[in-house]
């Protein structure tokens, strides 16, 4: 196999990205002006996390003194000044920097075509995320606050995001500890009617509702997220739910190969095994055509974890997972002590092998709202505000 220079590989990534978004009805729109920074203007703190291709670091401060010029657009200067003066909130950092990790960059120097391909995939992953976050506006989708002044496929490219303090995975672990306390003998005596336990569940279902609201917004705009899992859902400095990491997201009319009409609706030929195995829909694992209902399957597993405070399929090894889950249809247990009948029925439909059995996000939101309303009507007012914001944002993209 021929060895390609890093410059050649970045050029290849740029061309592939251009082809991928060609004809987009989403990316063709003019996004709001987003401030651009040089790497020298951004001072990174500790590393917060790491994904398949990138690292995320806390922003400790921005140093823009003397760096803006008369050539900078006024709106860009205003944005940079705002970020610089609002890095901290109550002593906590509000922003984070995401950039390709060194391991990804080193793959460009490999003499193996397959490894070089992983480098190209990493460059495209971050560049495509920028494309999505430049135009998506939703209260439960992480906001991109700034980006590097160079091309997305350049060596020193990075993006600036809202800093998140917990992933859903970490939050579930905290909820589990709280659950053990409220389920203790002494707590059960003080809470004979289970009011506190019901409110605790309703608050968790609110988080599920907000996640589904973000997915609904994406689906309304013809986007399949394809990587819904607890590690890609976070909580910001205000403790608001945020969906992040859009590297695997796709517009259904772009890069989707052949579209096929079926009894399950329109299906698209896209890459199989996309996402994480535990949360992956069977049709994706089988490399079959699929549609946005793959996100519904993943959401069902997330909803189960939020309600039951357990990791689904924790008893299965990677070796027997495919056989038991994808081939034999094993699913997490539905406990009558924990789950209401409507929630159990919803979960069964969400993770059905039959794509047509899976509900749309609008149906899910209605069921979750009813569950919350039955416990605490004040929480529904908060959800209604989210719905109104979502509707106005969807209209802005149309």
LOKE-289445 format. One line per 3 residues: for each residue y, x negated, z of C-alpha. Coordinates in Angstrom, 3 decimals. Each point is the difference from the previous one (the first is absolute). Layout:
// residues N
Y,X,Z ~ ... .
This chain:
// residues 398
0.000,0.000,0.000 ~ 3.470,-1.364,-0.814 ~ 2.318,-1.029,2.829 .
3.357,1.776,-0.007 ~ 3.159,-1.204,1.694 ~ 1.569,2.047,2.781 .
2.959,0.730,-2.297 ~ -2.379,1.386,-2.623 ~ -1.755,2.176,2.592 .
3.279,1.425,1.279 ~ 0.972,0.780,-3.586 ~ -3.335,1.731,-0.452 .
0.600,2.062,3.146 ~ 3.463,0.995,-1.248 ~ -1.439,1.141,-3.363 .
-2.831,1.935,1.639 ~ 2.481,1.666,2.350 ~ 2.202,0.942,-2.942 .
-2.963,1.543,-1.815 ~ -1.118,1.823,3.135 ~ 3.321,1.769,0.539 .
0.814,0.545,-3.672 ~ 0.772,3.653,-0.631 ~ 0.419,0.777,3.686 .
1.873,3.172,0.872 ~ 0.611,-1.399,3.480 ~ 1.043,-3.599,-0.511 .
2.238,0.864,-2.944 ~ 2.477,1.574,2.360 ~ 2.926,-2.082,1.225 .
-0.728,-0.818,3.665 ~ 2.702,-0.233,2.651 ~ 1.579,-3.441,0.289 .
-2.086,-2.121,2.367 ~ 1.528,-3.147,1.563 ~ -1.415,-3.308,-1.222 .
-0.376,-3.133,2.120 ~ -0.809,-3.635,-0.478 ~ -2.763,-1.412,2.167 .
2.573,-2.149,1.839 ~ 1.820,3.134,1.164 ~ -3.082,1.362,1.776 .
-1.275,-1.450,3.259 ~ -3.560,1.004,0.758 ~ -1.462,0.387,3.455 .
-3.676,0.291,0.947 ~ -2.621,1.253,-2.436 ~ -0.744,3.683,0.531 .
-3.030,0.463,-2.199 ~ -1.899,-1.013,-3.086 ~ -1.522,1.934,-2.885 .
-2.160,-0.928,-2.948 ~ 2.771,-1.916,-1.768 ~ 3.069,-0.090,2.251 .
1.328,-0.892,3.433 ~ 2.628,2.047,1.852 ~ 2.505,-1.698,2.320 .
2.590,1.386,2.391 ~ 3.624,-0.577,-1.014 ~ 1.844,-1.759,2.810 .
3.372,-0.055,-1.763 ~ 1.825,-0.108,-3.320 ~ 2.525,-2.737,-0.756 .
2.286,1.268,-2.774 ~ 3.196,-1.775,1.042 ~ 1.492,-1.636,-3.053 .
-2.883,1.010,-2.255 ~ 1.466,3.117,-1.610 ~ 2.392,-0.579,-2.866 .
2.495,2.043,-1.950 ~ -2.749,0.444,-2.589 ~ -2.120,1.989,2.461 .
0.226,3.751,-0.401 ~ 1.904,1.678,2.836 ~ -2.964,2.232,0.846 .
-2.271,-3.068,0.228 ~ 2.440,-1.773,2.343 ~ 0.263,3.102,2.149 .
-3.771,0.257,0.193 ~ -0.418,-3.628,0.982 ~ 2.681,0.251,2.667 .
-1.598,3.149,1.401 ~ -3.416,-1.627,0.270 ~ 1.495,-3.161,1.489 .
1.851,1.892,2.725 ~ -2.879,2.386,0.791 ~ -2.978,-2.333,0.218 .
-0.649,0.987,3.617 ~ -0.293,3.420,1.615 ~ -0.348,0.032,3.779 .
-0.940,-3.651,-0.193 ~ -2.766,0.589,-2.541 ~ -0.022,-1.186,-3.592 .
0.375,2.794,-2.565 ~ -1.074,-1.868,-3.143 ~ -2.859,-2.044,-1.397 .
-0.557,-2.330,-2.965 ~ -3.072,0.318,-2.200 ~ -0.975,-2.884,-2.293 .
-3.106,-1.398,-1.648 ~ -2.005,-2.117,2.434 ~ -0.740,-3.646,-0.674 .
-3.666,0.716,-0.627 ~ 0.977,2.305,-2.862 ~ 2.416,-2.594,-1.409 .
-2.665,-2.719,0.137 ~ -2.259,2.065,-2.248 ~ 2.390,-0.760,-2.883 .
-1.054,-3.646,0.179 ~ -3.691,0.772,-0.323 ~ -1.870,-0.974,-3.157 .
-2.087,3.178,0.207 ~ 1.090,2.977,-2.076 ~ -1.237,2.483,2.606 .
2.032,-1.605,2.789 ~ 3.081,-0.221,-2.216 ~ -0.479,3.703,-0.693 .
0.252,0.662,3.745 ~ 3.362,-1.787,-0.008 ~ 1.213,2.214,-2.873 .
-1.240,3.082,1.873 ~ 1.938,-1.074,3.106 ~ 3.227,-0.517,-1.938 .
-0.390,3.390,-1.685 ~ -0.872,1.695,3.307 ~ 3.328,-0.979,1.577 .
2.005,0.583,-3.196 ~ -1.472,3.481,-0.459 ~ 0.763,0.874,3.609 .
3.642,-0.798,-0.723 ~ -0.078,2.370,-2.962 ~ -1.216,2.850,2.187 .
2.205,-0.655,3.024 ~ 3.084,-0.295,-2.214 ~ -0.205,3.694,-0.854 .
-2.046,1.723,2.717 ~ 2.025,1.661,2.755 ~ -1.845,1.821,2.759 .
0.421,0.042,3.796 ~ -3.602,-1.144,0.470 ~ -0.129,-2.734,-2.638 .
1.205,-3.453,0.998 ~ 3.385,-0.854,-1.456 ~ 0.716,-3.154,-1.966 .
3.322,-1.354,1.298 ~ 0.404,-3.027,-2.239 ~ -1.788,-2.451,-2.251 .
0.201,-3.520,-1.361 ~ 2.604,-0.670,-2.664 ~ -2.663,-1.510,-2.305 .
-2.502,1.719,-2.312 ~ -2.871,1.827,1.802 ~ -2.490,-2.407,-1.584 .
1.906,-3.104,1.112 ~ -1.348,-2.466,2.562 ~ 2.508,0.766,2.758 .
0.022,3.787,-0.358 ~ -0.025,2.171,3.118 ~ 1.000,3.467,1.153 .
1.736,1.202,3.157 ~ -1.473,3.090,1.654 ~ 0.444,2.028,3.142 .
-1.895,-1.785,2.760 ~ -2.939,1.981,1.400 ~ -1.182,-0.386,3.572 .
-3.431,1.617,-0.010 ~ -2.490,0.802,-2.694 ~ -1.894,3.254,0.342 .
-3.057,-2.081,0.841 ~ 1.831,-1.494,2.990 ~ 1.471,3.366,0.963 .
-3.445,1.635,0.053 ~ -1.157,-2.697,2.429 ~ 2.944,0.843,2.281 .
-0.668,3.731,-0.327 ~ -3.624,-0.620,0.911 ~ 1.036,-1.606,3.302 .
2.295,2.936,0.744 ~ -2.806,2.418,-0.866 ~ -2.314,-1.591,2.544 .
2.660,0.488,2.668 ~ 0.717,3.664,-0.793 ~ -3.750,0.673,-0.165 .
-0.671,-1.488,3.446 ~ -1.225,2.213,2.858 ~ 3.340,-0.054,1.845 .
1.942,0.841,-3.184 ~ -2.381,2.853,-0.807 ~ 0.629,1.512,3.440 .
3.792,-0.145,-0.491 ~ -0.261,1.256,-3.584 ~ -2.504,2.837,0.420 .
1.123,1.876,-3.106 ~ 0.095,-3.131,-2.088 ~ 3.685,0.394,-0.903 .
0.724,-3.740,0.125 ~ -3.099,-0.841,-2.027 ~ 0.925,2.596,-2.627 .
3.562,-1.347,-0.254 ~ -1.367,-3.508,-0.302 ~ -2.153,1.142,-2.932 .
2.917,1.911,-1.570 ~ 2.167,-3.115,0.097 ~ -2.715,-1.992,-1.724 .
-0.417,2.687,-2.644 ~ 3.759,-0.277,-0.585 ~ -0.580,-3.619,-1.056 .
-2.747,1.175,-2.374 ~ 2.366,2.629,-1.380 ~ 2.655,-2.627,-0.714 .
-2.523,-2.253,-1.753 ~ -1.112,2.924,-2.153 ~ 3.647,0.834,-0.703 .
0.491,-3.489,-1.463 ~ -3.159,0.301,-2.130 ~ 1.129,3.446,-1.152 .
3.284,-1.492,-1.161 ~ -1.847,-2.679,-1.970 ~ -2.312,2.545,-1.613 .
2.965,2.187,-0.956 ~ 1.338,-3.000,-1.889 ~ -3.263,-0.781,-1.782 .
-1.000,-2.933,2.229 ~ -3.424,-0.750,1.452 ~ 0.251,-2.228,3.065 .
-3.641,-1.244,-0.116 ~ 0.037,-2.006,3.236 ~ 0.514,2.489,2.822 .
-1.260,-1.463,3.278 ~ 1.331,-0.460,3.574 ~ 1.055,-3.583,-0.746 .
2.443,1.297,-2.648 ~ 1.714,2.524,2.276 ~ 2.552,-1.285,2.503 .
2.612,1.045,2.546 ~ 3.561,-1.309,-0.187 ~ 2.537,-0.838,2.705 .
0.714,3.746,0.398 ~ -3.753,0.674,0.275 ~ -0.010,1.859,-3.331 .
-3.078,-0.040,-2.223 ~ 0.329,-2.171,-3.121 ~ -2.438,-0.444,-2.890 .
0.171,-3.529,-1.432 ~ -1.707,-2.451,-2.398 ~ 0.178,1.481,-3.501 .
-1.763,-2.817,-1.832 ~ -2.899,2.236,-1.076 ~ 2.047,3.144,-0.726 .
0.003,1.232,-3.593 ~ 1.764,2.605,-2.072 ~ -2.624,2.283,-1.491 .
1.495,-0.381,-3.479 ~ 0.138,-3.806,0.198 ~ -2.775,-2.556,-0.002 .
-2.428,2.855,0.456 ~ -2.097,-0.525,-3.094 ~ -1.501,3.078,-1.567 .
0.858,3.410,1.491 ~ -2.865,2.509,0.030 ~ 0.239,3.740,0.653 .
-2.792,1.213,2.275 ~ -0.955,2.736,2.456 ~ 1.636,-2.227,2.634 .
3.300,-0.038,-1.908 ~ 1.385,-2.941,-1.914 ~ -1.861,-3.219,0.813 .
1.161,-3.517,-0.828 ~ -1.901,-3.171,-0.786 ~ 1.361,-2.524,2.484 .
-1.411,-3.043,1.755 ~ -2.977,0.693,2.246 ~ -0.382,-1.309,3.552 .
3.795,0.212,0.446 ~ 0.996,0.066,3.650 ~ -2.054,-0.550,3.161 .
-3.661,0.994,0.116 ~ 0.097,2.038,3.249 ~ 2.703,2.288,-1.407 .
-1.060,-0.012,-3.644 ~ -0.985,3.186,-1.830 ~ -3.549,-0.009,-1.449 .
1.216,0.331,-3.598 ~ 2.151,-3.131,0.379 ~ -2.929,-1.965,1.414 .
-2.160,1.221,-2.912 ~ 2.601,-1.115,-2.579 ~ 0.300,3.569,-1.288 .
3.209,1.671,-1.265 ~ 2.107,1.420,2.829 ~ 3.339,1.594,0.900 .
2.352,0.467,2.950 ~ -2.749,1.664,2.043 ~ -1.207,-3.494,0.936 .
2.980,-0.080,2.364 ~ -1.136,3.302,1.520 ~ -3.436,-1.460,0.726 .
1.624,-2.966,1.764 ~ 2.369,2.287,1.884 ~ -2.939,2.000,1.350 .
-1.392,-3.138,1.618 ~ 3.402,-0.898,1.428 ~ 0.411,3.511,1.418 .
-3.440,-0.256,1.625 ~ 0.934,-3.344,1.571 ~ 3.324,1.389,1.288 .
-1.733,2.990,1.562 ~ -3.150,-1.680,1.333 ~ 1.564,-3.410,0.767 .
-2.960,-1.852,-1.472 ~ -0.427,-2.183,-3.069 ~ -2.112,1.901,-2.559 .
-3.385,-1.515,-0.854 ~ 0.341,-2.626,2.744 ~ -3.809,0.087,0.358 .
-0.583,-1.029,-3.627 ~ -0.186,-3.522,-1.355 ~ 1.506,-0.903,-3.386 .
-3.562,-0.440,-1.256 ~ -1.104,3.610,0.587 ~ 3.412,1.688,-0.332 .
-0.249,0.734,-3.733 ~ -3.495,1.433,0.287 ~ 0.681,2.289,2.965 .
3.548,1.129,-0.844 ~ 0.214,-0.031,-3.786 ~ -3.608,0.723,-0.935 .
-1.245,2.144,2.911 ~ 3.349,1.614,0.887 ~ 0.176,-0.931,3.677 .
3.309,0.969,1.639 ~ 1.516,-0.381,3.494 ~ -1.180,2.553,2.609 .
2.027,3.161,0.562 ~ 0.187,0.573,3.767 ~ 0.732,3.585,1.065 .
1.396,-1.359,3.270 ~ 2.699,-1.935,-1.835 ~ 0.628,1.735,-3.330 .
1.105,3.560,-0.610 ~ -1.880,2.062,-2.598 ~ 2.862,-0.210,-2.569 .
0.206,-3.796,0.386 ~ -3.783,-0.404,-0.316 ~ -0.014,2.127,-3.135 .
2.943,-1.976,-1.401 ~ -1.737,-3.329,0.629 ~ -3.187,1.208,-1.694 .
1.994,0.972,-3.085 ~ 2.091,-3.183,-0.048 ~ -2.969,-2.352,-0.084 .
-2.165,2.158,-2.255 ~ -1.841,-1.847,-2.759 ~ 1.162,2.782,-2.324 .
3.556,-0.847,-1.048 ~ 0.845,3.656,-0.652 ~ -0.828,0.905,3.642 .
2.698,-2.290,1.352 ~ 3.266,1.795,0.805 ~ 3.456,-0.923,-1.257 .
2.522,-1.470,2.426 ~ 1.871,3.314,0.175 ~ -3.123,1.714,1.358 .
-0.551,-2.769,2.526 ~ 3.603,0.142,1.195 ~ -0.269,3.755,0.525 .
-3.153,-0.342,2.129 ~ 1.411,-2.859,2.079 ~ 3.243,1.875,0.547 .
-1.927,3.018,1.301 ~ -1.917,-2.232,2.401 ~ 3.231,-1.483,1.348 .
1.721,3.380,0.188 ~ -2.826,1.332,2.161 ~ 0.779,-2.624,2.645 .
3.695,-0.929,-0.159 ~ 2.411,1.838,-2.315 ~ 2.771,-2.533,0.694 .
-1.954,-2.613,-1.941 ~ -0.050,2.228,-3.074 ~ 3.799,-0.067,-0.165 .
-0.232,-3.766,-0.392 ~ -2.556,0.396,-2.800 ~ 2.188,2.542,-1.804 .
2.823,-2.556,-0.126 ~ -2.440,-2.465,-1.565 ~ -1.023,2.600,-2.591 .
3.596,0.722,-0.981 ~ 0.710,-3.706,-0.394 ~ -3.158,-0.433,-2.080 .
0.938,2.884,-2.295 ~ 3.521,-1.335,-0.633 ~ -1.361,-3.490,-0.710 .
-2.567,1.323,-2.433 ~ 2.781,1.849,-1.834 ~ 2.003,-3.222,-0.214 .
-2.922,-1.702,-1.767 ~ -0.565,2.854,-2.432 .
